[in-house]
Amino acid sequence: MKKPVGMLHVKVVRANKLKNKDLMGKSDPYVKLKLTEDNLPSKKTTVKHNNLNPEWNEEFKFIVKDPDSQALEISVYDWEQAHLSRQMFLVIFIEFFFITSTYSFL
């Protein structure tokens, strides 16, 4: 098992002009973040109900073990409470170009 080499800080700010995926009302988007090559569960933002221009301003942290093989997968979904189905808006993969180690001194 590889040791961590750094911490990735991600802030999900907003999305603009999402297409409406609901038949009635507006979409209920949320963002799912996953670090590839990692067995930990995905992290998710809150659901923004009836909103095609959602603002989250939510922060997440990921421990990076191998920046050469890992990427951040960002997916935007529509959440349907009545049917518990998910429809995807988009998926983005971001590779790491530069990462620094984080140290704490007491």
C-alpha positions as MATLAB code, in Angstrom:
seq = 'MKKPVGMLHVKVVRANKLKNKDLMGKSDPYVKLKLTEDNLPSKKTTVKHNNLNPEWNEEFKFIVKDPDSQALEISVYDWEQAHLSRQMFLVIFIEFFFITSTYSFL';
ca = [
       0.000    0.000    0.000;
       1.350    3.417   -0.955;
       1.813    6.157    1.607;
       0.028    9.504    1.154;
       2.034   12.157   -0.688;
      -0.342   15.075   -0.185;
      -3.819   16.423    0.360;
      -6.132   17.586   -2.432;
      -8.527   20.377   -1.433;
     -11.581   20.747   -3.688;
     -14.280   23.403   -3.501;
     -17.464   22.838   -5.495;
     -18.735   26.349   -6.151;
     -21.611   26.308   -8.655;
     -23.036   25.145  -11.971;
     -24.726   27.325  -14.558;
     -27.469   26.686  -17.098;
     -27.969   22.980  -16.396;
     -30.471   21.287  -18.678;
     -33.749   20.372  -17.049;
     -33.950   16.602  -16.528;
     -37.310   16.561  -14.722;
     -40.645   16.111  -16.430;
     -42.346   18.314  -13.858;
     -40.510   21.150  -12.162;
     -36.786   21.784  -12.365;
     -33.858   19.437  -11.824;
     -32.447   18.627   -8.405;
     -28.661   18.579   -9.003;
     -25.871   17.349   -6.787;
     -22.161   16.696   -7.387;
     -20.380   13.404   -6.699;
     -16.571   13.420   -6.328;
     -14.368   10.321   -6.463;
     -10.607    9.916   -6.455;
      -9.732    7.179   -8.954;
      -7.528    4.285   -7.838;
      -9.001    4.729   -4.343;
     -11.286    2.273   -2.542;
     -12.902    4.923   -0.339;
     -16.530    5.896   -0.974;
     -17.429    8.906   -3.124;
     -18.141   12.266   -1.543;
     -21.308   14.206   -2.414;
     -22.618   17.732   -2.149;
     -26.080   18.511   -0.895;
     -28.972   18.313   -3.358;
     -30.185   21.680   -4.645;
     -33.881   21.137   -5.309;
     -35.613   22.798   -8.285;
     -32.491   24.641   -9.409;
     -30.781   24.867  -12.817;
     -28.115   27.296  -11.520;
     -27.128   25.710   -8.191;
     -24.568   27.143   -5.775;
     -22.948   24.752   -3.314;
     -19.780   26.380   -1.938;
     -18.875   23.058   -0.298;
     -15.308   21.912    0.405;
     -13.855   18.409    0.319;
     -10.451   16.881    1.078;
      -8.858   13.834   -0.521;
      -5.656   12.045    0.443;
      -3.505   11.541   -2.661;
      -1.239    8.496   -2.785;
      -0.123    8.447   -6.435;
      -0.615   11.656   -8.437;
       0.726    9.946  -11.583;
      -2.104    7.410  -11.704;
      -4.917    9.081   -9.759;
      -7.460   11.562  -11.125;
     -10.449   13.355   -9.644;
     -13.752   12.221  -11.156;
     -16.494   14.857  -10.865;
     -20.054   13.875  -11.806;
     -23.187   16.024  -11.742;
     -26.478   14.162  -11.255;
     -30.166   14.935  -11.021;
     -31.813   13.440   -7.953;
     -35.426   12.344   -8.199;
     -36.982   11.846   -4.786;
     -40.200   10.289   -6.113;
     -38.551    7.648   -8.286;
     -35.097    7.434   -6.625;
     -33.514    7.514  -10.066;
     -30.444    9.415  -11.118;
     -29.887   11.072  -14.454;
     -26.403   12.294  -15.233;
     -25.627   15.787  -16.495;
     -21.883   15.329  -17.055;
     -18.647   13.697  -15.901;
     -15.219   15.359  -15.721;
     -11.836   13.726  -15.007;
      -9.072   16.001  -13.711;
      -5.489   14.753  -13.632;
      -2.982   16.204  -11.188;
      -0.311   18.452  -12.611;
       1.268   19.659   -9.398;
       0.845   18.552   -5.827;
       2.645   19.539   -2.669;
       2.911   17.747    0.625;
       1.141   19.184    3.644;
       2.881   19.122    6.994;
       1.724   20.268   10.429;
       4.154   21.465   13.063;
       3.189   21.795   16.733;
];
